[in-house]
Amino acid sequence: DRVLIRIKDLTVEKADEVVWVRGRIHTSRAKGKQCFLVLRQQQFNIQALVAVGQHASKQMVKFAANINKESIVDVEGVVRKAYQKIGGCTQQDVELHVQRIYVISLAEPRLPLQLDDAVRPEVEGEEDGRATVNQDTRLDNRVIDLRTSTSQAVFCLQSGICQLFRETLIRKGFVEIQTPKIISAASEGGANVFTVSYFKSSAYLAQSPQLYKQMCICADFDKVFCVGPVFRAEDSNTHRHLTEFVGLDIEMAFNYHYHEVVDEIADTLVQIFKGLQERFQTEIQTVNKQFPCEPFKFLEPTLRLEYREAVAMLREAGVEMGDEEDLSTPNEKLLGRLVKEKYDTDFYILDKYPLAVRPFYTMPDPVNPKYSNSYDMFMRGEEILSGAQRIHDPQLLTERAQHHGIDLEKIKAYIDSFRFGAPPHAGGGIGKWCITL
């Protein structure tokens, strides 16, 4: 009949209560007739004291001190108010005085990595000679690496992003859809796709739900979004090129101008930023301990710059680039710093990209055909969203596909969906990101 209490709920309000707690042994330290344990649940931990007395014998203290780290235990104890703050624990105002302890699952005595080493900032480890854990060790022992407070917080933040994304868009009247992940033609130009055997022919893993989102708009859904895996055969060894990630995608019909969609997407992201700051401050601070950074800043309404303005800013900073040249990663980061200095924001929109650097379905700018009705959104100098007004005229879409060398037969169903009346529409795709706000 044990009722297990969460460690994060053990506060001074529960002082003198007898409680049951399940957790992992994070550390143990014997001192005379006492043993100090740190019990951990996800990113929360508490100090537990086993001391010789009415409820604990010398054998029990010795037993507790010899339980292997990372073992799972059930503990019965009394919550006591701490005389002074307990450093190194999230529950700093209370400790647990143990009366009984049971080992639920015993871990092996030798661990491939120490969790304290895995959450130590690299700079700090370099300065004092203490160990840090490299990426290979983390990936080879991913189960243990995911137990760290930082990893737990990152996954909570990722979950929060999806939750806030759905909440915000449903409130705005969007419908969530699920799209195929095995498709008949490359959706982003054909250069970075995974080809798979599909019975007696070939198919591709979806690079984007782009084509299916648009079909839903043509079917009068008006506003749709989806959350799902995206596959890119990116032969790049960077933190921003992944072969598989979770994409957050939006598509929306508009009445007069594609900026209606741009403003809706920007507001959605702002609502996510606000929600993370309001609901996930503990997780943000946890990540900040290992990866320190300044507080994230954004404006309302969101700053929007035209591509030509960005090129002018970069040129003023000494960068040599053409009017229709795409931004390199170093130039994106430099532009982020320049925007922060000038406008004091980490989040901004870059509008009117050169048509030559965008996908075939991007609507050309009606005023200047060298540019397009397309946009990217940036956080701290890194692109997090790419979007555009889509071509909804089948003849123009056919011409643009031919210009990009795409086999029309493979996208026939896509082009045909616009032959029976399609509203003007735009959208964007976000790679699911996590950032310390």
ABEGO torsion letter per residue (X at the ends): XBBBBBAAABBAAABGBBBBBBBBBABBBBBEABBBBBBBBEABBBBBBBBBEAABBAAAAAAAAABBBGBBBBBBBBBBBBABBBBGBABAABBBBBABBBBABBBBABBABBAAAAABBAAAAAAAGBBBBBAAAAAABAAAAAABAAAAAAAAAAAAAAAAAAAAAAAAGBBBBBBBABBABBAAGGABBBBBBBEABBBBBBABAAAAAAAAAAAGAGBBBBBBBBBBBBBBBBAABBABBBBBBBBBBBAABAAAAAAAAAAAAAAAAAAAAAAAAAAAAAAAAABBBBBBBBBOBBBBBBAAAAAAAAAAAGBBBBAABBBBAAAAAAAAAAAAAAAGBABBBBBGBBAAABBAABBBBAABAABBBBBBBBBGGBBABBBBBBBABAAAAAAAAAAAGBBAAAAAAAAAAAAAEBBBBBBBBBBBBBBBX
